[in-house]
Amino acid sequence: MMKLWPSSVNDHASQNGGGVQEAANIINNQVVDMTRKKTKLTSKQVEALERSFQEEDMELDQQQPELRKNRVKLEPERKMKLSQELGLHPRQVATWFQNRRARLKGKEIERLYNALKQDYETVSRENQHLRQEVMQLKDKLEGFWSMQDSTENMDHESPLQDDQCNVAGERVQGHLLSFDAQRM
């Protein structure tokens, strides 16, 4: 079995009841606190950061709207100024801006998704309606062809039958014309 830690690290961890996690926090036989306490921002700090974010947003819109989508980093001067004003570490300010941009991007993606979903549902309903219309027209056309086939097979000696066929044919043509007019 291969040892991951020097024996002094394993001895210290076993003496204190700690496991690998605690053993990993020992460097040169000294216990080092690797956990950093997460500091929560005050509401005033958040408001100031949000105001600054909105100002940056408006500046980009006015100067170069195409850069708004591609902004990646907070300028170092602005970051230092905000960190001094708010009593925060510059990295905290940069992290807050990065997280805020990520939330903004997530909301934008969600908005676009909802718009695309709505468009898809509209097109899908229209497609279904058109499919139904095509089926109805096919049924009418099939009826027309079957009527025409039956008129060709009829005995043409009776003028009454010819008149009935003409009337039926005119009805079918009328239906087809009305459907064409409705589609346009």
C-alpha positions as protocol buffer text, in pm:
chain_id: "A"
residue {
  index: 1
  type: MET
  ca { x: 0 y: 0 z: 0 }
}
residue {
  index: 2
  type: MET
  ca { x: 136 y: 338 z: -101 }
}
residue {
  index: 3
  type: LYS
  ca { x: 136 y: 620 z: 153 }
}
residue {
  index: 4
  type: LEU
  ca { x: -9 y: 948 z: 40 }
}
residue {
  index: 5
  type: TRP
  ca { x: 121 y: 1151 z: 335 }
}
residue {
  index: 6
  type: PRO
  ca { x: 443 y: 1145 z: 533 }
}
residue {
  index: 7
  type: SER
  ca { x: 420 y: 941 z: 852 }
}
residue {
  index: 8
  type: SER
  ca { x: 418 y: 1257 z: 1068 }
}
residue {
  index: 9
  type: VAL
  ca { x: 105 y: 1378 z: 891 }
}
residue {
  index: 10
  type: ASN
  ca { x: -70 y: 1044 z: 938 }
}
residue {
  index: 11
  type: ASP
  ca { x: 39 y: 1032 z: 1305 }
}
residue {
  index: 12
  type: HIS
  ca { x: -95 y: 1383 z: 1369 }
}
residue {
  index: 13
  type: ALA
  ca { x: -425 y: 1305 z: 1196 }
}
residue {
  index: 14
  type: SER
  ca { x: -475 y: 983 z: 1391 }
}
residue {
  index: 15
  type: GLN
  ca { x: -387 y: 1151 z: 1723 }
}
residue {
  index: 16
  type: ASN
  ca { x: -644 y: 1424 z: 1671 }
}
residue {
  index: 17
  type: GLY
  ca { x: -913 y: 1191 z: 1539 }
}
residue {
  index: 18
  type: GLY
  ca { x: -904 y: 1361 z: 1200 }
}
residue {
  index: 19
  type: GLY
  ca { x: -909 y: 1186 z: 868 }
}
residue {
  index: 20
  type: VAL
  ca { x: -759 y: 1260 z: 532 }
}
residue {
  index: 21
  type: GLN
  ca { x: -928 y: 1601 z: 518 }
}
residue {
  index: 22
  type: GLU
  ca { x: -750 y: 1721 z: 832 }
}
residue {
  index: 23
  type: ALA
  ca { x: -426 y: 1553 z: 728 }
}
residue {
  index: 24
  type: ALA
  ca { x: -433 y: 1745 z: 402 }
}
residue {
  index: 25
  type: ASN
  ca { x: -427 y: 2070 z: 598 }
}
residue {
  index: 26
  type: ILE
  ca { x: -88 y: 1995 z: 756 }
}
residue {
  index: 27
  type: ILE
  ca { x: 217 y: 2147 z: 592 }
}
residue {
  index: 28
  type: ASN
  ca { x: 570 y: 2093 z: 731 }
}
residue {
  index: 29
  type: ASN
  ca { x: 432 y: 1940 z: 1051 }
}
residue {
  index: 30
  type: GLN
  ca { x: 220 y: 2249 z: 1119 }
}
residue {
  index: 31
  type: VAL
  ca { x: -155 y: 2260 z: 1113 }
}
residue {
  index: 32
  type: VAL
  ca { x: -275 y: 2515 z: 861 }
}
residue {
  index: 33
  type: ASP
  ca { x: -634 y: 2637 z: 854 }
}
residue {
  index: 34
  type: MET
  ca { x: -726 y: 2592 z: 486 }
}
residue {
  index: 35
  type: THR
  ca { x: -1088 y: 2691 z: 529 }
}
residue {
  index: 36
  type: ARG
  ca { x: -1158 y: 3053 z: 463 }
}
residue {
  index: 37
  type: LYS
  ca { x: -1458 y: 3204 z: 625 }
}
residue {
  index: 38
  type: LYS
  ca { x: -1703 y: 3328 z: 365 }
}
residue {
  index: 39
  type: THR
  ca { x: -1792 y: 3687 z: 437 }
}
residue {
  index: 40
  type: LYS
  ca { x: -2142 y: 3796 z: 357 }
}
residue {
  index: 41
  type: LEU
  ca { x: -2182 y: 4137 z: 200 }
}
residue {
  index: 42
  type: THR
  ca { x: -2397 y: 4394 z: 374 }
}
residue {
  index: 43
  type: SER
  ca { x: -2706 y: 4528 z: 202 }
}
residue {
  index: 44
  type: LYS
  ca { x: -2530 y: 4865 z: 153 }
}
residue {
  index: 45
  type: GLN
  ca { x: -2236 y: 4695 z: -16 }
}
residue {
  index: 46
  type: VAL
  ca { x: -2468 y: 4496 z: -242 }
}
residue {
  index: 47
  type: GLU
  ca { x: -2664 y: 4812 z: -331 }
}
residue {
  index: 48
  type: ALA
  ca { x: -2343 y: 4997 z: -416 }
}
residue {
  index: 49
  type: LEU
  ca { x: -2215 y: 4707 z: -628 }
}
residue {
  index: 50
  type: GLU
  ca { x: -2552 y: 4681 z: -803 }
}
residue {
  index: 51
  type: ARG
  ca { x: -2553 y: 5057 z: -875 }
}
residue {
  index: 52
  type: SER
  ca { x: -2202 y: 5032 z: -1016 }
}
residue {
  index: 53
  type: PHE
  ca { x: -2305 y: 4734 z: -1228 }
}
residue {
  index: 54
  type: GLN
  ca { x: -2605 y: 4925 z: -1366 }
}
residue {
  index: 55
  type: GLU
  ca { x: -2384 y: 5228 z: -1441 }
}
residue {
  index: 56
  type: GLU
  ca { x: -2140 y: 5006 z: -1627 }
}
residue {
  index: 57
  type: ASP
  ca { x: -2433 y: 4855 z: -1819 }
}
residue {
  index: 58
  type: MET
  ca { x: -2563 y: 5199 z: -1923 }
}
residue {
  index: 59
  type: GLU
  ca { x: -2214 y: 5320 z: -2020 }
}
residue {
  index: 60
  type: LEU
  ca { x: -2164 y: 5019 z: -2246 }
}
residue {
  index: 61
  type: ASP
  ca { x: -2506 y: 5072 z: -2404 }
}
residue {
  index: 62
  type: GLN
  ca { x: -2429 y: 5435 z: -2481 }
}
residue {
  index: 63
  type: GLN
  ca { x: -2071 y: 5393 z: -2598 }
}
residue {
  index: 64
  type: GLN
  ca { x: -2047 y: 5053 z: -2761 }
}
residue {
  index: 65
  type: PRO
  ca { x: -2361 y: 4839 z: -2745 }
}
residue {
  index: 66
  type: GLU
  ca { x: -2193 y: 4552 z: -2929 }
}
residue {
  index: 67
  type: LEU
  ca { x: -1940 y: 4515 z: -2643 }
}
residue {
  index: 68
  type: ARG
  ca { x: -2216 y: 4463 z: -2387 }
}
residue {
  index: 69
  type: LYS
  ca { x: -2243 y: 4093 z: -2472 }
}
residue {
  index: 70
  type: ASN
  ca { x: -1866 y: 4041 z: -2465 }
}
residue {
  index: 71
  type: ARG
  ca { x: -1771 y: 4212 z: -2142 }
}
residue {
  index: 72
  type: VAL
  ca { x: -1556 y: 3981 z: -1940 }
}
residue {
  index: 73
  type: LYS
  ca { x: -1374 y: 4171 z: -1672 }
}
residue {
  index: 74
  type: LEU
  ca { x: -1412 y: 4466 z: -1443 }
}
residue {
  index: 75
  type: GLU
  ca { x: -1150 y: 4733 z: -1512 }
}
residue {
  index: 76
  type: PRO
  ca { x: -874 y: 4727 z: -1247 }
}
residue {
  index: 77
  type: GLU
  ca { x: -917 y: 5098 z: -1159 }
}
residue {
  index: 78
  type: ARG
  ca { x: -1288 y: 5059 z: -1103 }
}
residue {
  index: 79
  type: LYS
  ca { x: -1236 y: 4740 z: -903 }
}
residue {
  index: 80
  type: MET
  ca { x: -981 y: 4908 z: -673 }
}
residue {
  index: 81
  type: LYS
  ca { x: -1201 y: 5215 z: -627 }
}
residue {
  index: 82
  type: LEU
  ca { x: -1503 y: 5003 z: -533 }
}
residue {
  index: 83
  type: SER
  ca { x: -1304 y: 4780 z: -301 }
}
residue {
  index: 84
  type: GLN
  ca { x: -1166 y: 5082 z: -114 }
}
residue {
  index: 85
  type: GLU
  ca { x: -1506 y: 5252 z: -94 }
}
residue {
  index: 86
  type: LEU
  ca { x: -1681 y: 4939 z: 33 }
}
residue {
  index: 87
  type: GLY
  ca { x: -1403 y: 4797 z: 248 }
}
residue {
  index: 88
  type: LEU
  ca { x: -1385 y: 4477 z: 47 }
}
residue {
  index: 89
  type: HIS
  ca { x: -1099 y: 4283 z: -102 }
}
residue {
  index: 90
  type: PRO
  ca { x: -1062 y: 4355 z: -477 }
}
residue {
  index: 91
  type: ARG
  ca { x: -1110 y: 3985 z: -549 }
}
residue {
  index: 92
  type: GLN
  ca { x: -1449 y: 3996 z: -373 }
}
residue {
  index: 93
  type: VAL
  ca { x: -1558 y: 4284 z: -595 }
}
residue {
  index: 94
  type: ALA
  ca { x: -1438 y: 4104 z: -909 }
}
residue {
  index: 95
  type: THR
  ca { x: -1615 y: 3783 z: -800 }
}
residue {
  index: 96
  type: TRP
  ca { x: -1939 y: 3970 z: -730 }
}
residue {
  index: 97
  type: PHE
  ca { x: -1932 y: 4127 z: -1079 }
}
residue {
  index: 98
  type: GLN
  ca { x: -1851 y: 3793 z: -1239 }
}
residue {
  index: 99
  type: ASN
  ca { x: -2142 y: 3626 z: -1058 }
}
residue {
  index: 100
  type: ARG
  ca { x: -2375 y: 3912 z: -1147 }
}
residue {
  index: 101
  type: ARG
  ca { x: -2284 y: 3882 z: -1516 }
}
residue {
  index: 102
  type: ALA
  ca { x: -2344 y: 3507 z: -1497 }
}
residue {
  index: 103
  type: ARG
  ca { x: -2689 y: 3562 z: -1344 }
}
residue {
  index: 104
  type: LEU
  ca { x: -2769 y: 3822 z: -1610 }
}
residue {
  index: 105
  type: LYS
  ca { x: -2660 y: 3584 z: -1884 }
}
residue {
  index: 106
  type: GLY
  ca { x: -2869 y: 3305 z: -1732 }
}
residue {
  index: 107
  type: LYS
  ca { x: -3177 y: 3527 z: -1729 }
}
residue {
  index: 108
  type: GLU
  ca { x: -3114 y: 3631 z: -2089 }
}
residue {
  index: 109
  type: ILE
  ca { x: -3080 y: 3267 z: -2196 }
}
residue {
  index: 110
  type: GLU
  ca { x: -3402 y: 3182 z: -2012 }
}
residue {
  index: 111
  type: ARG
  ca { x: -3582 y: 3472 z: -2182 }
}
residue {
  index: 112
  type: LEU
  ca { x: -3458 y: 3361 z: -2525 }
}
residue {
  index: 113
  type: TYR
  ca { x: -3553 y: 3001 z: -2450 }
}
residue {
  index: 114
  type: ASN
  ca { x: -3908 y: 3104 z: -2356 }
}
residue {
  index: 115
  type: ALA
  ca { x: -3940 y: 3313 z: -2673 }
}
residue {
  index: 116
  type: LEU
  ca { x: -3816 y: 3024 z: -2890 }
}
residue {
  index: 117
  type: LYS
  ca { x: -4045 y: 2782 z: -2709 }
}
residue {
  index: 118
  type: GLN
  ca { x: -4345 y: 3006 z: -2774 }
}
residue {
  index: 119
  type: ASP
  ca { x: -4248 y: 3040 z: -3141 }
}
residue {
  index: 120
  type: TYR
  ca { x: -4211 y: 2663 z: -3169 }
}
residue {
  index: 121
  type: GLU
  ca { x: -4553 y: 2604 z: -3014 }
}
residue {
  index: 122
  type: THR
  ca { x: -4711 y: 2853 z: -3255 }
}
residue {
  index: 123
  type: VAL
  ca { x: -4546 y: 2692 z: -3558 }
}
residue {
  index: 124
  type: SER
  ca { x: -4638 y: 2346 z: -3429 }
}
residue {
  index: 125
  type: ARG
  ca { x: -5006 y: 2444 z: -3395 }
}
residue {
  index: 126
  type: GLU
  ca { x: -5002 y: 2596 z: -3744 }
}
residue {
  index: 127
  type: ASN
  ca { x: -4839 y: 2281 z: -3881 }
}
residue {
  index: 128
  type: GLN
  ca { x: -5106 y: 2063 z: -3720 }
}
residue {
  index: 129
  type: HIS
  ca { x: -5381 y: 2285 z: -3863 }
}
residue {
  index: 130
  type: LEU
  ca { x: -5226 y: 2263 z: -4212 }
}
residue {
  index: 131
  type: ARG
  ca { x: -5198 y: 1884 z: -4184 }
}
residue {
  index: 132
  type: GLN
  ca { x: -5567 y: 1862 z: -4098 }
}
residue {
  index: 133
  type: GLU
  ca { x: -5653 y: 2086 z: -4392 }
}
residue {
  index: 134
  type: VAL
  ca { x: -5445 y: 1869 z: -4626 }
}
residue {
  index: 135
  type: MET
  ca { x: -5626 y: 1557 z: -4502 }
}
residue {
  index: 136
  type: GLN
  ca { x: -5965 y: 1720 z: -4562 }
}
residue {
  index: 137
  type: LEU
  ca { x: -5864 y: 1827 z: -4913 }
}
residue {
  index: 138
  type: LYS
  ca { x: -5733 y: 1477 z: -4990 }
}
residue {
  index: 139
  type: ASP
  ca { x: -6065 y: 1329 z: -4876 }
}
residue {
  index: 140
  type: LYS
  ca { x: -6258 y: 1574 z: -5096 }
}
residue {
  index: 141
  type: LEU
  ca { x: -6032 y: 1501 z: -5392 }
}
residue {
  index: 142
  type: GLU
  ca { x: -6066 y: 1127 z: -5341 }
}
residue {
  index: 143
  type: GLY
  ca { x: -6444 y: 1170 z: -5336 }
}
residue {
  index: 144
  type: PHE
  ca { x: -6425 y: 1376 z: -5655 }
}
residue {
  index: 145
  type: TRP
  ca { x: -6218 y: 1109 z: -5835 }
}
residue {
  index: 146
  type: SER
  ca { x: -6443 y: 828 z: -5721 }
}
residue {
  index: 147
  type: MET
  ca { x: -6747 y: 1021 z: -5847 }
}
residue {
  index: 148
  type: GLN
  ca { x: -6577 y: 1083 z: -6180 }
}
residue {
  index: 149
  type: ASP
  ca { x: -6485 y: 714 z: -6209 }
}
residue {
  index: 150
  type: SER
  ca { x: -6842 y: 614 z: -6138 }
}
residue {
  index: 151
  type: THR
  ca { x: -6975 y: 854 z: -6406 }
}
residue {
  index: 152
  type: GLU
  ca { x: -6744 y: 701 z: -6666 }
}
residue {
  index: 153
  type: ASN
  ca { x: -6880 y: 354 z: -6589 }
}
residue {
  index: 154
  type: MET
  ca { x: -7246 y: 463 z: -6613 }
}
residue {
  index: 155
  type: ASP
  ca { x: -7471 y: 383 z: -6900 }
}
residue {
  index: 156
  type: HIS
  ca { x: -7504 y: 707 z: -7097 }
}
residue {
  index: 157
  type: GLU
  ca { x: -7846 y: 619 z: -7244 }
}
residue {
  index: 158
  type: SER
  ca { x: -8035 y: 790 z: -6963 }
}
residue {
  index: 159
  type: PRO
  ca { x: -8033 y: 1173 z: -6978 }
}
residue {
  index: 160
  type: LEU
  ca { x: -8139 y: 1187 z: -6613 }
}
residue {
  index: 161
  type: GLN
  ca { x: -7820 y: 1017 z: -6501 }
}
residue {
  index: 162
  type: ASP
  ca { x: -7609 y: 1257 z: -6708 }
}
residue {
  index: 163
  type: ASP
  ca { x: -7785 y: 1554 z: -6550 }
}
residue {
  index: 164
  type: GLN
  ca { x: -7726 y: 1413 z: -6201 }
}
residue {
  index: 165
  type: CYS
  ca { x: -7358 y: 1364 z: -6278 }
}
residue {
  index: 166
  type: ASN
  ca { x: -7325 y: 1717 z: -6407 }
}
residue {
  index: 167
  type: VAL
  ca { x: -7488 y: 1858 z: -6093 }
}
residue {
  index: 168
  type: ALA
  ca { x: -7263 y: 1647 z: -5869 }
}
residue {
  index: 169
  type: GLY
  ca { x: -6956 y: 1751 z: -6064 }
}
residue {
  index: 170
  type: GLU
  ca { x: -7052 y: 2117 z: -6035 }
}
residue {
  index: 171
  type: ARG
  ca { x: -7096 y: 2077 z: -5658 }
}
residue {
  index: 172
  type: VAL
  ca { x: -6752 y: 1922 z: -5620 }
}
residue {
  index: 173
  type: GLN
  ca { x: -6596 y: 2196 z: -5832 }
}
residue {
  index: 174
  type: GLY
  ca { x: -6775 y: 2456 z: -5618 }
}
residue {
  index: 175
  type: HIS
  ca { x: -6637 y: 2296 z: -5301 }
}
residue {
  index: 176
  type: LEU
  ca { x: -6285 y: 2286 z: -5442 }
}
residue {
  index: 177
  type: LEU
  ca { x: -6305 y: 2651 z: -5549 }
}
residue {
  index: 178
  type: SER
  ca { x: -6433 y: 2757 z: -5207 }
}
residue {
  index: 179
  type: PHE
  ca { x: -6145 y: 2570 z: -5038 }
}
residue {
  index: 180
  type: ASP
  ca { x: -5894 y: 2736 z: -5269 }
}
residue {
  index: 181
  type: ALA
  ca { x: -6045 y: 3077 z: -5187 }
}
residue {
  index: 182
  type: GLN
  ca { x: -6029 y: 3006 z: -4810 }
}
residue {
  index: 183
  type: ARG
  ca { x: -5664 y: 2907 z: -4828 }
}
residue {
  index: 184
  type: MET
  ca { x: -5569 y: 3234 z: -4993 }
}
